[in-house]
Amino acid sequence: MTQELIDLKNSILEGRYADALAIVDELEGMSKKAILRQIKSFLRILLIHLIKNKLEQRLTNSWAASIRNAIREIKEVNIKDNKTSYYINLDEWGNLIEEEIIEDAIADASEEVMNGKFTRSQLSAMLDKNQILTTATSLLALTYTYSPKELPAIMDDYLSQLAGGEDWINREK
């Protein structure tokens, strides 16, 4: 990106405004790509923990914290600077999860679910992907409705509905 900024400065100083605009477009594309990569990373973490929760039928403090953090970070990164639009709209999550993220999340979760007892393909066969997708999109929908201040309490309510969530919210072992 440093070279692009140098080229942009030189283009402006030399009056080559068409070149400068082309560089601005390139920088904008690079920025969006980095943001989408960051969102996908948090989304993968969210899915891993939802998969673990579903298959192990429990919710640990660590998993709850990871789910909450992933949702909080996605909310923060997904909203554009204008504070009125998003990089990924609510109706786009399903395709993103199904087409790009779910298989990676299953592969990573296979290393953790029941201490790595199942291969990726075994775990994939055991998993109701539609249910994971529904749960994930429900959580992601919260990011469009609630403020960062409201989100933790809403997340606790939602997490308490997951498998093992009642024990988690009451801190029963």
N, C-alpha and C positions, 0 to 999 in steps of 0.2 A: 504494500500500500504506500510505502514511502516514495517509491519511484513514481507512482501515479500522481501523488501530490506535487512532486517536483515537476513532472510533465504538465500538470494543470497550471501551476504557477507560471511556467515558461510560456505556455499557450496564451494565457491571459496577457502577460507582459508583452508578447509579440503580436497581440491583436488577432490571434487565430481562435476566434470564439467558437467556431464550429467544432474544432478539435477539443477545446475546453469543455464544451457541452458533452461531447462523446466520452471524455474522461469522467465527467460527473456521473453520467449514466453508468459507466463501468463501476465506479466506486459505489454507487447506489445498489447495483446488483450484488457486489461483493458483500456489502453490509447486510442485505436481506438474506443472502445465503448463510452468513454466519449466524444470524438470528434464528433462522429455520433449523440450522444444525443444533443450536443450543436448545430450542424447544423440543426437538426430536430426542435429544439426550435425556431431558427431564421426563418426557413421555415414556421412554423406555424404562426408566427407573420406576415410574408409576405403575406400569404394566407388570414389571417383575414382581413388585410387592402385592399387586392384586392377584396375580397368578399364585404366589406363595400362600396368600390368605385363602384363596378358594380351595386349593388342593390340600392344604394342611388343616383347614377349618379352624384357624385360630388367628388372633391378631396380637402381635407383640408391640410393646412401646416403640421399639426401633422401627418396625414396619409402619406403624401409624405416623411416626415422625417423618419417615421417608415419603409417605403418600402426601402428607400435609405440605412438606417442603416442595415436592415436585409440583403440586397444584399452585402453591404460592409463587414459585419461580416462573411457571408457565404464564400465570396471570400477569406478572410483572414484565416479562419479555415479550409476550404476545401483543400487547397494546402498543400501537404506533405513537410517535411523538405528539400527534395531534390530539391524543386521548379520546378520540371518537371512533377509530377504526382499528382493525386487527390484522395481523399478518395471516392468521388462520381463523376463518369464520367458524361459528358454531356448527354449521352444517358440513364442514369439511373434515372434521376429526375422524369420522368413520372410515373414509377412504384412506386417509393418511395412516391410520392404525393398521387397517387390513392390508394395504399395499406395501407399506415400508417398515413398520415397526414391530408388529406382533411376532413374527418369526425370530427376530433377533432377541426379543424379550423372552420368548420361550426357551431359546438356546441358553441364555444367561440364567434363567430361572432353573433350568435343569441341573445346574451346578449347585444350587442351593436348596431346592425343595427336598425335604426329608434327607438332608445331607448328601445330595447328589445321587440318590438311589436310582433315578430314572434317566435314561438317555433323552436327548432332545425329541426324538421321534416318539418314544413312549409317552413322554409328558404331553406332547402335542395331541396324541390320540386320546389321552385322558381328559383333556381340557375342552370345555365348552367355550370356544372363542367368541361366539355371539354374546354370551353372558359377560365375559370380560370386557368386550367392546361396549356393551350397554352400561356396565358399571363405570368404566373409564369416561365415557361421554357424559354420563350424569354428573360425575365429579367435575369434569371440564366445564360443563354448563354453569356451574356455580361461579366460575371466574368471570362470566359475563353479567352476572346478576348482583353479586355482593362486593362490597368495598374490601380493601385489605384489612380494615379494622374489624369488619363483620365476619370475614371468612373463617378465622380459627374456630369460633363457636359453631358456625354452620358445619364445618368439617367434622368437629367432634360428634355432632348429631348424626351426620352421615356415616362416619366410621363406626359408630355404635350399632349401626344396622348390618354391618358386614359380619361374616362368620367369626364368632369369638368376640365380636364387638361389645356385647353386653358385659362380658367378663372384663374386657379391657377398660371400658369406661368406669366400671365399678372397682377396678384394680384387684379383681379376684384372680387367684392363681389356680 
